[in-house]
Amino acid sequence: MDRSAWFVYLYYQPLDRWYFLPGTGVGGATQYRVSMTYSANKVNFYIDKNGAGESYAQAKIVRIVTSSQQAGGRAATGAHPLPDIDFADYEAVRKYYQLPR
């Protein structure tokens, strides 16, 4: 869990659009945040909301294993940096890492 970068996305089917978390959902009326815990040898994710909430068709969590990190979750200097792509854009991440749809 610690040596990974985690990216969370929600898919809103009526607009065929992915929303990057933490952030606002469709229409900007609800603020979402993500937290996680580690227990029983697995990572558990929680999505909390402030607002009414919307109905999403699916959620995706992308894990990128890193070689090392500094305190605060930042990649350590000299470590293998993340690629220069927009991680807020799920389709860009999916294409770069050749993930299934």
The 8 nearest C-alpha neighbors of each residue, nearest first, counted from 0:
[[1, 3, 2, 42, 37, 4, 41, 64],
 [2, 0, 3, 72, 68, 4, 67, 65],
 [3, 1, 65, 0, 67, 64, 68, 66],
 [4, 2, 64, 65, 63, 1, 0, 5],
 [3, 5, 63, 62, 64, 6, 65, 2],
 [6, 4, 62, 61, 3, 63, 7, 60],
 [5, 7, 61, 60, 62, 4, 8, 86],
 [8, 6, 60, 20, 59, 19, 61, 5],
 [7, 9, 19, 59, 18, 58, 20, 17],
 [10, 8, 58, 18, 17, 57, 55, 59],
 [9, 11, 17, 57, 55, 56, 16, 12],
 [12, 10, 55, 16, 13, 56, 15, 14],
 [11, 13, 15, 14, 56, 10, 16, 55],
 [14, 12, 15, 11, 16, 56, 55, 10],
 [13, 15, 16, 12, 11, 17, 10, 25],
 [16, 14, 12, 13, 11, 17, 10, 56],
 [17, 15, 14, 11, 10, 12, 18, 13],
 [16, 18, 10, 9, 8, 11, 89, 19],
 [19, 17, 9, 8, 24, 10, 20, 16],
 [18, 20, 8, 87, 7, 21, 22, 17],
 [21, 19, 22, 7, 8, 32, 31, 18],
 [20, 22, 32, 31, 33, 19, 23, 30],
 [23, 21, 20, 31, 30, 19, 32, 24],
 [22, 24, 30, 27, 29, 31, 25, 28],
 [25, 23, 27, 29, 26, 18, 30, 22],
 [24, 26, 27, 23, 28, 53, 11, 18],
 [25, 27, 28, 24, 29, 23, 53, 52],
 [26, 28, 23, 24, 25, 29, 30, 22],
 [29, 27, 26, 50, 30, 24, 23, 25],
 [30, 28, 50, 23, 52, 24, 49, 27],
 [29, 31, 23, 49, 48, 22, 24, 50],
 [32, 30, 48, 22, 21, 47, 23, 20],
 [33, 31, 21, 47, 46, 20, 48, 22],
 [32, 34, 46, 45, 21, 47, 20, 35],
 [35, 33, 45, 44, 46, 32, 36, 47],
 [36, 34, 44, 43, 45, 42, 33, 37],
 [37, 35, 43, 42, 38, 44, 34, 41],
 [36, 38, 42, 41, 43, 40, 35, 39],
 [39, 37, 40, 41, 36, 42, 43, 35],
 [38, 40, 41, 37, 42, 43, 36, 0],
 [39, 41, 38, 37, 42, 0, 43, 36],
 [42, 40, 38, 39, 37, 43, 36, 0],
 [41, 43, 37, 36, 44, 38, 35, 0],
 [42, 44, 36, 35, 37, 41, 45, 38],
 [45, 43, 35, 34, 42, 36, 46, 33],
 [44, 46, 34, 33, 35, 47, 43, 32],
 [47, 45, 33, 32, 34, 31, 48, 44],
 [48, 46, 32, 31, 33, 45, 49, 34],
 [49, 47, 31, 30, 50, 32, 29, 52],
 [48, 50, 30, 29, 31, 47, 51, 52],
 [51, 49, 29, 52, 48, 28, 30, 31],
 [50, 52, 29, 53, 49, 28, 48, 30],
 [53, 51, 29, 50, 48, 54, 49, 28],
 [52, 54, 55, 51, 25, 24, 29, 11],
 [53, 55, 56, 52, 11, 57, 12, 10],
 [56, 54, 11, 10, 57, 53, 9, 12],
 [55, 57, 10, 11, 12, 54, 58, 9],
 [58, 56, 10, 55, 9, 59, 11, 8],
 [57, 59, 9, 8, 10, 60, 56, 7],
 [60, 58, 8, 7, 61, 9, 57, 10],
 [61, 59, 7, 6, 8, 62, 5, 58],
 [60, 62, 6, 5, 59, 7, 63, 4],
 [63, 61, 5, 4, 3, 64, 60, 6],
 [62, 64, 4, 3, 65, 5, 61, 6],
 [63, 65, 3, 2, 62, 4, 66, 0],
 [66, 64, 3, 2, 67, 63, 4, 79],
 [65, 67, 78, 79, 2, 64, 68, 3],
 [68, 66, 65, 75, 2, 78, 74, 69],
 [69, 67, 74, 75, 73, 72, 2, 70],
 [68, 70, 75, 73, 72, 74, 71, 67],
 [71, 69, 72, 68, 73, 75, 74, 1],
 [70, 72, 73, 69, 68, 74, 1, 75],
 [71, 73, 70, 69, 68, 74, 1, 4],
 [74, 72, 69, 68, 71, 75, 70, 4],
 [75, 73, 68, 69, 67, 76, 78, 72],
 [74, 76, 68, 69, 78, 67, 77, 73],
 [77, 75, 78, 74, 69, 80, 68, 79],
 [76, 78, 75, 79, 80, 74, 67, 66],
 [79, 77, 75, 76, 80, 67, 66, 74],
 [78, 80, 66, 77, 81, 65, 74, 67],
 [81, 79, 78, 82, 74, 77, 65, 75],
 [80, 82, 83, 79, 84, 65, 74, 63],
 [83, 81, 84, 80, 95, 85, 79, 86],
 [82, 84, 81, 85, 80, 86, 95, 92],
 [85, 83, 82, 86, 91, 92, 95, 81],
 [84, 86, 87, 88, 91, 83, 92, 89],
 [85, 87, 88, 84, 92, 89, 91, 6],
 [86, 88, 19, 85, 89, 18, 20, 6],
 [89, 87, 86, 91, 90, 85, 92, 19],
 [88, 90, 92, 91, 93, 87, 17, 86],
 [89, 91, 93, 92, 88, 94, 17, 95],
 [92, 90, 94, 88, 89, 93, 95, 85],
 [93, 91, 89, 95, 90, 94, 86, 96],
 [94, 92, 98, 90, 96, 91, 97, 95],
 [93, 95, 97, 91, 92, 96, 90, 98],
 [94, 96, 92, 97, 93, 91, 98, 84],
 [97, 95, 93, 98, 94, 92, 91, 99],
 [96, 98, 94, 95, 93, 99, 92, 100],
 [99, 97, 93, 96, 94, 100, 95, 92],
 [100, 98, 97, 93, 94, 96, 90, 92],
 [99, 98, 93, 90, 97, 94, 59, 89]]
